Amino acid sequence: MMNLTLYKREWKANWVMLVIFMGVLTMYATMIVSMFDPEMGDSLKVMAESMPEVFAAFGMADVGQTLLEFVTGYLYGILLTAFPAVYIIILANRLVAKYVDNGSMVYLLSGPQKRAQIVRTQAVFMVTSLVVMLVYVMGVIWMTSELLFPKELEMEGFLRVNAGLFGLWILLGGVCFLCSCIWNESKTAIGISSAVVVYSLLVQMISQVGDKFENLKYATPMTLFSVDGLIANESEAWIMCAVMYGAGVLCFVVGVSVFKKKNLPI
Amino acid sequence: MKTIEINHITKDYGGRRGVFDLSFQVNQGEVLGFLGPNGAGKTTTIRQLMGYIKPDSGSVSILGKDCFAHAAEIQSSLGYLPGEIAFMDSMNGMEFIRFVAKMKRMKDLGRAPELMEQFELDASGKLKKMSKGMKQKIGIVCAFMQDPDILILDEPTSGLDPLMQNRFVDLILSEKKRGKTILMSSHIFEEIEKTCDRAAIIRAGELVAVDSMEKLCSGKRKELQITFAEEQMAAAYVQAFDKAECAAANKRTVVMKVGKELDAAIKQAGNYTVTDMDIHTQSLEDFFLHFYGGDE
């Protein structure tokens, strides 16, 4: 199924990068949570009213009153999608295309393991490292909330939103991983996967600014992650969530099968 | 038994790059040299043997198994030294050797310590900071440490100093005695001459010749340059030995291209007082030219 030696080696090679990204996310998460102030009124809201377009672009337009709505509104709109996306782009390239580009793939294939086994290991590594990131970020948000505002965070809704967030990560991960499997050069793989991600984020931002561009939301996969819908437990939101998981997994599967069959210039 | 079989493979990269209708075999226990100038298609052929690329047409097999479909199975009896070596830069040499041993499912490091001693390799440094020669040595260790029955080596001595090149030749000779099947590419004739039983020569992706070393060497010429003590001696030599001619720059010097006639040329020169002698071995390009031209 997978190769443990390679899996361990990937942890050794990539844990520093994971820690750095988790560090940045820790900073944002604790900052946002601590800004929540149920009694004094929402200081961020005052700021939001002063520049509504900017806040709308980042999906922070109608942030509700509860801690859950506040946290998901400010964090899950852009911070927890854009930053992990950067991590995903870099990691996807490191896991496949880089080895092919510099030729060290020779040594990953030097044992009795099939190509599929090697590349599956890389996919599993990506997914598990995203699980680690998600569990960590959830932990940070939950602990900060409990520390500052005990029992304010509605746990079930919080878990639902995170289930959706992970779906989005899987989708982005799948797309970037597929790019990494298709192209033999690092810079092509990175270029195309970042183009896809930046496009998706930008279109999402534009679609949130005003009614004029609202329909653009159908042109970006980011719309599939419906924070409000998941908080409200709407079935439509769950269907879109399932689509993200499905499409993400499909991308991983296609990536593995492309890599299995392609010509490797190593 | 044919250990490695290449059957009419074509892999066209366009612009006359690639290999075209190439066929040859490597027999069990044989060392086959694979010669050709840069860009002749040696590496393209080897990549097909390693199962990294599929031929457009034709077939390649090792131990009777198709190289692309059964790449993973073949790997367990195969050692490979890539022409352009690349490692994981973040590791140090020893970590890398251990990693490769594990990827090859070896219980320990096998012959690695012995080989490292033989090539005077200190693998403790970061791979990123290693010289070409050091990397080459690590590549050699990784190719041989499992003690595989078949070895595919792409320009194995590139980057090695002459002392280490000789050690490498010794290693090949001892592996040959132990019955290993070896395919070794090179653009340096001498290296192949010292180690191989047969050689396959390719140019522009097409096979030029596959033959025993003796037969190939008979076509090989050396340029001999002899300087005599006096001009008359040189003149007399030119008269006596019709392949020789006087050098333009120096009347005391004669130059000639000799193959099988080497013995006669030297014995003839023994009649006079020789003050200096130079021997230039033909470059591979010259050799090819000669090869196509037959006897000049």
Interface residues (C-beta under 8 A of the other chain):
Chain A: N3 T5 L6 R9 A13 N102 G103 S104 V106 Y107 L108 L109 S110 G111 P112 Q113 K114 R115 Q117 N263 L264 P265 I266
Chain B: R47 M50 Y52 I53 K54 A71 A72 E73 Q75 S76 Y80 P82 E84 I85 A86 F87 M88 S90 F96 F99 V100 K102 M103 K104 R105 C142
